Amino acid sequence: MMLRNTLALLLIVGLGIPAALAFGAAHPELKHFPAPKEGMERFVIVLEQHEQDKEDSCKVEIIAGKEMLTDGVNLVRLGTTIEPHTLNGWGYTYYEVTGSSGTMSTMMAPPEGAAMVKKFVTTAPLHVPYNSRLPIVIYVPKGYEVQYRIWKASEIVRKAVNR
């Protein structure tokens, strides 16, 4: 029984390590991107490879922000923006979150005594083309995090009406 458990554990670990290495491996093109500047962090998105026609029908939404305490009633947004930059000599695009780290908010009065709520407060998201051949590199101020979402176009193409 103990031998069977040991073999099962070795099998799981043996299969898990190559998978972890594959997902944790750096993208080969990442070496061309600069290290983050002082006070910044670098986040990298490596996309799953698909056939070219499927990639052409997708977009990646980059969402940068940070966890903050809010009143839970007002809509809060960071004053920063995600700006594209070109990597000199390579033509690759990378993204940098710039601007004021202050927040903007609607001005509704929360109920008296309402508890503060922790929320992921974001800057305006940015949609970029889906391209699995290159990593998406985003530089953000320390304390921020980056999330992303894949958008896929509908297979149905409709015709506009000429009036």
Secondary structure, DSSP 8 states (H G I E B T S, - for coil): -HHHHHHHHHHHHHHHHHHHHHHHS--GGGGGS----TTEEEEEE------HHHHHTEEEEEEEEEEEEE-SSS-EEEEEEEEEEE-TTT--EEEEEEEEEEEEE------TT---EEEEEE---EEEE--TTS-EEEEEETT-EEEEEEEE--S--------
